[in-house]
Amino acid sequence: MKKFAVCSGFLGAGKTSVMIALTKYYNTKYGKAAMISNDLGGSGLADHRLALLQECRAEEITGECICFCHSVLAEYLRTFFDEGYELVLSDIPGFGVGALEHVYHGMELDYPGAFDFAPFLVVIEPSNAELLVYGDSGDMTHILHDQLLEADLIALNKCDLLPAEHTAALISALSKAYPQAKVLAISALTGEGLDVLSLALRDGHASMQHPAIAYEEDALQAEMGSLSEYYLQYRAIVCCDDFDGNAYLFSLAEHIRNSLSKAGREVPHMKFLAWSPDGDYGKADLLGVSRSVEQPHQFLRPCADLAVTLNATAVCPSAELDTLIERAVREISAQYQLDWTVFRKECIGLGEE
């Protein structure tokens, strides 16, 4: 059994956390699993580094969506399978709408019979599930709806945050709205539901359906065009022995959150990952300017030398976003008495020439 599975879903749904949790669980229970991080920026993605820090077998495909670089994806899959890996998971950048056609059907067209496709997986978090089930119609709900139309499996992630009856209600509503998909409640954090999801991917097969989705419609294209992708990698040198890396990441994320809010901008997902030479690391997430900064993993001890990666998708013009983030890094690093050196920076306006 050698399966390839796409893990789609909206920004901030927890796709990377789900892939890492699934990879580790599968390796423990069934065999060998690996993962691919995919994004539009250059090498050194926060997701890829996080997977390596958690000792997952992982690679990254950067600079282009796997929807449009089938030869690169095929080469990675062959390498993994030659190494004995049985299940390979890959995410996709941005909204991911249309990935079923562009990845599964596209790969089958280019390499007929060469790959066995696992059920197409879409991850959704409770707040977006509630918006879709109970909220008003709008661009966001149209995008979420189109994503779930592609799903063979829908994973309601972060169910550990909900009462059991609330989870059951959302599962029921999603099952009725998307009868083509099997809906599962999972938690990448606690491991709940990973057993059922792992078996569904291992033993199941993609339906290879052709859903009627609206990813070419003007509303979605306009939404995509308002986004900017941001990638920053830098090294920070600490001046003292009691430096609190967790406080630094939180202050940086909070500064950016406040700046975006004052500017009337939005950030569906911004990831902050920092690690020290001994492998200790901290992570912070910003899932909207109206939401509190989350720190799903914290440094265990003080550190004197940090590598920092920041990846973001924001509803903000690229030049404005670049200025805003650079100011935040400069001011917060000065506040914590850090010297910092940039290794890589990219800011891409998806709708800009």
C-alpha positions in Angstrom: 0.0 0.0 0.0 1.5 3.3 -1.2 -0.9 6.2 -0.8 -0.7 9.9 -1.5 -3.2 12.2 0.2 -3.8 15.9 -0.2 -4.7 17.8 3.0 -6.7 20.9 2.0 -8.6 23.4 4.1 -8.8 27.1 4.9 -6.0 29.2 6.4 -5.6 28.4 10.1 -7.6 25.2 10.1 -4.6 23.4 11.4 -3.5 21.5 8.3 0.2 21.4 9.3 -0.7 20.3 12.8 -2.9 17.6 11.5 -0.3 16.3 9.0 2.4 16.2 11.7 0.1 14.5 14.2 -1.1 12.0 11.5 2.5 11.3 10.4 3.7 10.6 13.9 0.6 8.5 14.8 0.9 6.5 11.6 4.6 5.8 12.2 3.8 4.5 15.7 0.8 2.4 14.8 1.0 1.2 11.2 4.1 1.8 9.2 6.0 4.7 7.6 4.4 8.0 6.8 6.0 11.3 5.5 4.8 14.7 4.6 5.3 17.6 2.1 4.9 21.3 3.0 3.9 23.4 0.0 3.8 27.1 -0.3 4.5 29.9 -2.8 7.5 31.4 -1.2 11.1 30.3 -1.1 12.7 27.5 0.9 12.7 27.5 4.7 9.0 27.3 5.4 7.9 27.4 9.0 5.7 24.4 8.5 8.7 22.4 7.1 11.0 23.4 9.9 8.3 22.6 12.5 7.9 19.1 11.0 11.7 18.5 11.2 11.8 19.8 14.8 9.1 17.1 15.6 11.3 14.5 13.9 9.0 13.8 11.0 10.3 12.7 7.6 9.4 15.8 5.6 10.3 17.7 2.5 9.1 21.1 1.1 8.0 22.2 -2.4 8.3 26.0 -2.7 7.8 28.6 -5.3 4.7 27.1 -6.8 1.5 25.2 -5.8 1.6 21.4 -6.3 -1.4 22.0 -8.5 1.0 23.1 -11.2 4.3 21.3 -10.7 3.3 17.7 -11.2 6.8 16.5 -12.2 8.3 17.9 -9.0 5.6 16.3 -6.9 5.9 13.0 -8.7 9.7 12.9 -8.1 9.2 13.5 -4.4 6.5 10.8 -4.2 8.7 8.3 -6.0 11.6 9.1 -3.6 9.4 8.6 -0.5 7.9 5.3 -1.9 11.4 4.0 -2.8 12.5 4.7 0.8 9.6 2.5 2.0 7.1 5.2 3.0 3.5 4.0 2.6 1.6 7.2 3.2 2.6 10.7 2.0 0.6 13.7 3.0 0.8 17.2 1.3 -0.9 20.4 2.0 -1.4 23.2 -0.5 -1.1 27.0 -0.3 -3.9 29.6 -0.1 -7.5 28.6 -0.3 -6.9 25.3 -2.0 -10.1 25.4 -4.0 -9.7 23.4 -7.1 -7.0 21.1 -5.7 -9.0 18.0 -6.4 -9.0 18.7 -10.1 -5.6 20.2 -10.4 -3.7 17.6 -8.2 -5.5 14.3 -8.2 -7.0 14.5 -11.7 -4.0 16.3 -13.1 -1.5 13.7 -11.7 -3.7 10.9 -13.0 -3.7 12.5 -16.4 0.0 13.1 -16.4 1.0 9.7 -14.8 -1.9 7.3 -15.4 -2.0 4.5 -12.9 1.3 5.5 -11.3 -0.1 6.7 -7.9 -2.8 5.5 -5.6 -4.7 8.5 -4.2 -6.1 8.3 -0.7 -9.4 10.0 0.1 -9.2 13.8 -0.5 -9.0 15.3 3.0 -10.3 18.8 3.9 -9.6 20.1 7.4 -11.9 22.7 9.0 -11.8 24.3 12.4 -14.9 24.9 14.6 -15.2 28.7 14.1 -15.3 28.3 10.3 -17.6 25.3 10.5 -20.0 27.4 12.6 -19.7 30.2 10.0 -20.5 27.8 7.2 -23.4 26.1 9.0 -25.0 29.0 10.9 -23.5 32.2 9.5 -24.6 34.5 6.7 -23.7 34.0 3.1 -20.5 35.8 2.0 -17.2 35.3 0.2 -15.8 33.4 3.2 -18.7 30.9 3.3 -18.5 30.5 -0.5 -14.9 29.5 -0.3 -15.5 27.2 2.6 -18.4 25.6 0.8 -16.4 25.0 -2.3 -13.6 23.4 -0.3 -15.9 21.0 1.4 -17.6 20.0 -1.9 -14.2 18.5 -2.9 -13.8 16.4 0.2 -14.0 12.6 0.5 -13.1 13.1 4.2 -13.9 16.2 6.3 -11.9 16.5 9.5 -13.3 18.8 12.1 -10.1 19.8 13.9 -9.7 21.3 17.4 -12.7 19.4 18.7 -11.0 19.3 22.1 -12.1 23.0 22.4 -15.8 22.1 22.1 -18.4 20.4 24.4 -19.2 17.0 23.1 -22.8 18.0 22.2 -21.5 21.0 20.2 -19.1 18.8 18.3 -21.9 16.3 17.6 -24.2 19.0 16.3 -21.5 20.3 13.9 -20.7 16.8 12.7 -24.4 16.2 12.0 -24.8 19.5 10.1 -21.7 19.0 8.0 -22.7 15.4 7.2 -26.1 16.5 6.0 -24.7 19.4 3.9 -21.9 17.3 2.4 -23.2 13.8 2.0 -20.4 12.8 -0.4 -17.9 13.0 2.5 -17.3 11.1 5.7 -17.1 13.7 8.6 -14.8 13.0 11.5 -14.1 14.9 14.8 -10.4 15.1 15.5 -7.8 17.0 17.6 -4.3 17.3 16.3 -3.4 18.5 19.8 -4.8 15.6 21.9 -4.8 12.8 19.2 -8.5 12.3 19.4 -9.8 10.7 16.2 -6.4 10.1 14.6 -6.9 6.4 14.7 -10.1 6.5 12.6 -8.6 9.1 10.2 -5.4 7.2 9.7 -7.3 4.0 8.8 -9.6 6.0 6.5 -6.6 7.3 4.6 -4.8 3.9 4.6 -7.7 1.8 3.5 -9.8 4.2 1.5 -9.5 5.5 -2.0 -10.3 8.9 -3.6 -13.7 9.0 -5.2 -12.2 11.1 -8.0 -15.5 13.1 -8.2 -16.0 16.2 -10.3 -17.8 18.6 -8.0 -19.3 21.8 -9.4 -17.2 24.4 -7.7 -16.9 28.1 -8.4 -13.1 28.6 -8.1 -13.1 30.6 -11.3 -15.8 33.0 -10.3 -15.1 36.7 -9.9 -15.8 36.8 -6.2 -13.2 34.2 -5.4 -10.7 35.7 -7.7 -11.2 39.1 -6.1 -10.7 37.6 -2.7 -7.5 35.9 -3.8 -6.3 39.1 -5.4 -6.5 41.0 -2.1 -4.1 38.7 -0.4 -0.3 39.0 0.1 2.1 36.2 1.1 4.9 37.1 3.4 8.1 35.0 4.2 10.8 36.2 6.6 13.8 34.3 8.0 16.3 35.9 10.3 18.8 35.2 13.1 18.6 36.9 16.5 21.5 37.1 18.9 20.5 37.4 22.5 22.4 39.7 24.9 21.7 37.9 28.2 21.3 34.4 29.7 17.7 34.8 30.9 16.1 35.7 27.5 12.5 34.6 27.3 11.8 33.4 23.8 8.2 32.8 24.4 7.6 36.4 25.6 9.5 37.7 22.5 7.3 35.7 20.1 4.2 36.8 21.8 5.2 40.5 21.8 6.1 40.3 18.1 2.8 38.6 17.2 0.8 41.1 19.3 2.6 44.1 17.8 1.7 42.9 14.3 -1.8 42.1 15.3 -2.4 45.6 16.7 -0.8 47.2 13.7 -2.9 45.3 11.2 -6.0 46.0 13.2 -5.3 49.8 13.3 -4.7 49.8 9.6 -8.0 48.0 9.0 -6.3 44.9 7.6 -6.8 41.3 8.3 -4.6 38.2 8.6 -6.3 34.8 8.2 -3.1 33.1 9.4 0.4 34.2 10.5 2.9 31.7 11.8 5.9 32.5 14.1 8.5 29.8 14.6 11.8 30.2 16.5 14.3 27.6 17.5 17.7 27.4 19.2 20.7 25.3 18.2 19.9 22.6 20.8 16.5 21.9 19.1 14.3 23.7 21.7 11.6 25.8 19.9 8.6 28.0 20.3 5.7 28.7 18.1 3.0 31.4 18.0 -0.1 31.7 15.7 -2.2 34.7 14.7 -5.6 33.6 13.3 -7.2 37.0 12.8 -6.8 40.5 14.3 -9.8 40.0 16.5 -8.4 36.8 18.0 -5.8 36.4 20.7 -2.3 35.3 19.9 -2.0 31.5 20.4 1.2 29.8 21.5 0.8 26.0 20.9 4.4 25.2 21.7 6.8 27.1 24.0 10.5 27.1 24.7 11.4 25.0 27.7 14.5 27.0 28.7 16.2 30.4 28.0 18.2 30.6 24.8 21.1 32.7 23.5 20.8 32.3 19.7 17.6 32.1 17.7 16.6 31.3 14.2 13.2 32.8 13.4 10.8 32.1 10.5 7.6 34.1 9.9 5.1 33.0 7.3 1.9 34.9 6.7 -1.1 35.3 4.4 -2.7 38.7 5.0 -5.5 40.8 3.4 -3.1 43.7 2.9 -1.1 45.2 0.0 2.4 43.7 -0.1 4.3 47.0 0.4 2.2 48.0 3.4 2.6 44.5 4.9 6.3 44.5 4.4 6.7 47.9 6.1 4.4 46.9 9.0 6.2 43.6 9.7 9.7 45.1 9.4 8.8 47.8 11.8 7.4 45.3 14.3 10.5 43.1 14.1 12.8 46.1 14.5 11.0 47.6 17.5 10.3 44.4 19.4 13.9 43.1 18.8 15.2 46.4 20.1 12.9 46.1 23.1 14.4 42.7 23.9 18.0 43.9 23.1 18.4 41.6 20.2 20.8 41.9 17.2 19.1 40.5 14.1 20.2 39.6 10.6 17.8 38.8 7.8 18.6 35.7 5.6 15.6 35.8 3.4 12.5 38.0 2.8 9.8 37.7 0.2 6.5 39.6 0.0 4.2 38.6 -2.8 0.9 40.4 -3.7 -1.2 37.8 -5.3 -3.3 40.3 -7.2 -0.4 42.7 -8.0 1.5 42.9 -11.3 
